[in-house]
Amino acid sequence: MSHTAGTSTGTGSPRIVIIGSGFAGLGMAIQLKRNGFDDFVILEKSHALGGTWHDNTYPGCACDVPSHMYSFSFELNPGWTRMFAPQPEIRAYLERTADKYRVRDHIRFGAAVDSMEYDEDRREWKVTLAGGGVLNAKAVVSGVGALHIPSFPDLPGIERFQGTAFHSAEWDHSYDFAGKRVAVIGTGASAIQFVPRLAERAGRLVVFQRTPPWIQPKPDFEIPKAARMLFRTVPGTARAFRNAIYWALEARALGFTVHPRLSAPQERMARRHIARQIEDPELRAKVTPDYTIGCKRVLLANDYYPALAQPHVELETAGIAEVRERSIVTSDGREHEVDAIVYGTGFKVVDAMSEWHIVGRDGVKIQEAWAKGVEAHHGTTLPGFPNLFLMLGPNTGLGHNSVVFMIEVQIQHVLSLLRLMRERGAQSVEPRPEAMRAYNDRLQRRLRRAVWNEGGCDSWYLDDQGVNRTLWPGFTFEFWARSRKARPEEYVLS
């Protein structure tokens, strides 16, 4: 693939199409530009960049990975105001980064991708937009990520509810919760951030919990101005701080990936957190999980348990039998009258990938390629789908460190393939089926021994067959060592 100069913001077709303008899309665009691949376009379905950090604006929205690690390694931000940055600050960081590296001019806003089909004769991808426009590109990089399609629970009567109802990722900022009777369904990573904010406003709040999460104290604090000045003015200090955070987070993977017994200190910390923050023994019992820590996503919060302990807040653990026009009825027959429902039920992760309309060589749909399960070579490429690169593809998610690190490794992997094509004068690249099979067999053997497949563990990490298609099974430095540079013998170049 030659690298052709000139931006692709007009109506002409680019050499490379990037889908999404979150961390993955922007990171890929910046590194393409830095490596001389200038002819690309970023297709963003929204009216602004930022991906999940643009979409999610619920009260209390913040990252649960330390700010200095949840950022690009090539664009450190010495000015983070808190150890765990709030959403507006992360989005502002992405905006600044896009401007600094001059990739904003490559973005087409309001450009939702409807379908992608590979033309074998032309060796091109036909990318059709929801509005009917078509782009023909030599390569496509999907940077859509996993956390962008809201997941709603399948509850009888859900469509009958006549009050206000919305998902946390589609927050209705016009609704005034003051004095209202509010139901929150779900107790995941988003819910534990916005529940304390709702508790400050609502007249009555009922939180419907199916499975309690393990929650640890959040070591969040305002970063002193003196420290920020040090990071700005003394070379190497911000990098050293980031490295220290990286290794501290990496140590958490021991219990997840080596042996669950090594997570005992993590569980003791979480149990002490419950004991310190909740006095009522009945509420303590409700919030204490009965599964191994790490099996589901471990959450961080200092204000969630105190919010649940307030007299006007109720934690409901009975299952939901049905939703009525103005109420929610639980399996034990109790009826909770509510004015509003907020769904904190997360996102379609495994399903999101399998619902794409992508057709590869010989008319093979991606659903057919994934009939036995969602997988990719190094989480990035697929046989039969030449020049298609998946950022944060199958088994690249993490339970312990920053996914931005994984994104950067994948970007280097894609760049190594683009260089390989250029060096060999090839028009397409895809992994050999046997290489992908060997890679995923090794990966799944390791996952089966990990905490996520412990008895009783049921989470959004697993597909409907109980197979983990979401997480990387080891340390992130292992992924870096194996995946940052593609091995030519594992690929077919045409």
C-alpha positions, 0 to 999 in steps of 0.5 A, spaced: 500 500 500 502 506 497 502 512 502 498 518 498 499 525 501 492 529 501 487 529 506 480 525 505 475 530 507 471 531 501 467 527 497 472 522 494 474 516 497 480 515 501 485 509 501 484 508 509 477 509 512 477 509 520 470 508 523 469 512 530 473 518 533 474 515 540 481 513 543 482 507 538 480 512 532 484 518 534 490 514 536 490 510 529 489 516 525 495 520 529 499 514 528 497 513 520 499 521 519 506 520 523 508 514 519 506 518 512 499 515 511 496 521 510 490 519 505 485 517 510 478 519 513 475 518 520 467 516 520 464 519 526 456 517 527 455 523 532 456 530 531 462 531 535 468 526 537 470 522 543 466 516 542 464 513 549 467 519 552 462 524 548 456 519 549 456 518 556 454 524 560 451 522 566 452 525 573 458 522 576 461 519 570 468 518 570 474 513 569 476 508 573 483 507 571 488 512 573 488 518 569 495 518 567 495 511 565 488 512 561 491 517 556 496 516 550 503 514 551 505 519 546 501 525 549 502 525 556 497 530 560 501 533 566 495 537 567 490 532 570 486 535 575 484 528 579 487 521 580 481 519 576 479 524 571 471 526 570 468 525 563 469 532 561 476 532 562 477 526 558 473 529 552 477 535 553 483 531 552 481 528 546 479 534 543 486 537 544 489 531 542 485 531 535 487 539 534 494 538 536 496 532 531 491 535 526 486 530 525 480 533 526 480 535 518 480 528 517 473 527 520 466 526 517 461 527 523 454 525 522 457 519 518 454 512 521 456 506 517 451 502 515 455 496 511 461 494 509 463 489 503 469 487 500 470 487 492 475 482 490 476 484 483 478 491 485 481 489 492 477 494 495 472 495 501 465 498 499 463 502 505 456 504 505 453 510 510 447 510 513 445 516 509 446 513 502 453 515 501 459 510 499 466 510 500 471 505 496 477 504 501 483 499 500 483 498 508 478 499 514 480 500 521 474 499 526 475 503 532 468 503 534 470 499 541 465 495 545 461 500 549 457 504 545 450 500 544 446 500 550 443 494 553 436 494 555 433 488 560 428 483 557 423 485 562 415 483 561 411 490 560 417 494 559 414 498 553 408 499 557 411 504 562 409 511 562 413 515 566 420 517 564 425 512 562 432 512 559 439 508 559 445 512 562 448 512 556 443 517 553 442 521 559 436 526 559 439 532 562 432 536 562 429 531 567 428 534 574 429 528 579 428 533 585 423 529 589 421 524 584 420 516 585 426 513 581 428 506 579 435 504 577 435 498 574 442 495 574 448 495 579 454 496 574 460 501 573 456 506 570 450 505 576 455 506 582 457 512 579 450 516 578 446 512 584 450 517 589 448 523 585 441 521 584 440 519 591 442 527 592 436 529 588 430 523 588 425 523 593 425 516 593 430 511 590 429 504 589 436 500 586 434 493 583 440 489 583 441 482 580 448 480 582 452 485 587 459 487 584 465 487 588 467 494 590 473 497 592 475 504 595 477 509 589 483 512 591 481 518 588 484 525 590 485 532 587 492 532 584 496 538 587 498 544 583 505 543 585 505 536 583 502 538 576 507 543 575 512 538 577 510 534 571 510 540 566 516 542 568 521 537 570 522 532 564 521 525 566 517 526 572 510 525 568 513 518 565 515 516 571 509 517 575 505 513 569 510 507 569 509 506 577 501 506 576 502 501 570 506 496 574 501 497 580 495 496 576 499 490 572 500 486 579 492 486 580 492 481 574 496 476 578 489 473 581 485 474 575 490 470 570 495 466 575 491 463 580 484 466 583 487 465 590 492 470 589 486 475 589 485 474 597 488 480 599 483 484 593 477 480 596 479 482 604 480 489 601 473 489 598 470 486 604 473 491 609 470 496 605 463 494 606 464 493 613 466 500 614 461 503 610 455 499 612 452 498 619 446 495 617 447 487 617 441 486 612 444 491 607 451 488 608 448 481 606 445 484 600 451 487 597 456 482 599 457 477 592 458 470 593 463 469 587 470 470 586 473 477 586 475 478 579 470 474 575 466 480 574 468 487 573 471 489 580 468 496 581 471 502 585 467 507 589 467 511 595 460 514 595 456 508 593 455 504 599 453 510 603 448 512 598 445 505 599 444 506 606 440 513 606 433 512 609 430 514 602 434 509 598 432 502 598 436 496 595 431 491 591 434 484 590 428 480 588 427 479 581 423 484 576 417 480 574 414 485 570 413 493 569 407 496 569 405 503 567 407 507 573 410 501 577 415 495 577 413 489 580 418 484 583 417 476 583 415 476 591 409 480 589 411 487 591 409 493 587 414 499 587 411 506 584 416 510 580 416 516 576 422 515 572 426 509 570 434 509 569 437 503 566 444 502 568 444 495 564 451 496 560 452 495 553 452 489 548 459 487 548 460 480 544 453 482 541 455 488 538 461 485 534 456 480 531 451 484 529 455 488 524 453 488 517 460 486 514 461 481 508 468 479 506 471 475 500 466 470 496 460 473 500 462 471 507 458 475 512 462 476 518 456 472 522 458 466 518 465 467 520 463 467 527 458 462 527 462 458 532 464 464 536 467 471 535 475 471 535 480 474 531 488 474 530 491 478 535 484 481 536 485 485 530 485 481 523 480 475 520 481 470 514 477 472 509 476 479 510 483 482 507 485 489 510 480 489 515 483 491 522 479 491 529 481 495 534 479 493 541 477 486 537 475 480 541 479 478 547 483 485 547 479 487 553 482 488 560 479 487 567 485 490 571 489 495 566 488 501 561 485 499 554 488 505 551 495 501 552 492 495 548 489 500 543 496 502 542 499 495 541 494 494 536 495 500 532 503 498 532 500 491 529 496 495 524 502 499 522 507 493 521 502 490 517 501 496 512 509 497 512 509 490 510 504 491 504 508 497 502 515 493 502 512 487 498 508 491 493 502 487 496 494 490 495 491 486 501 493 482 507 489 477 512 491 472 517 492 465 515 487 461 518 491 456 521 495 462 525 489 464 527 486 458 530 493 456 533 493 463 537 486 463 539 486 455 541 492 458 546 488 464 548 482 459 550 486 454 554 489 459 558 482 463 559 479 456 561 484 456 567 482 463 569 478 466 574 472 468 569 471 461 568 470 459 575 464 456 577 458 460 578 461 466 574 456 469 569 458 476 566 458 480 560 465 477 558 462 471 556 458 469 550 452 465 550 456 458 550 459 461 556 466 462 552 470 468 554 470 472 547 472 479 551 478 479 555 485 478 554 487 472 559 494 475 561 498 481 563 498 487 558 506 486 557 505 479 554 500 482 549 505 488 547 511 482 546 506 478 542 502 483 538 506 489 537 509 487 531 506 482 526 510 476 524 510 475 516 509 468 516 502 468 519 499 472 514 497 472 506 499 478 502 496 478 495 
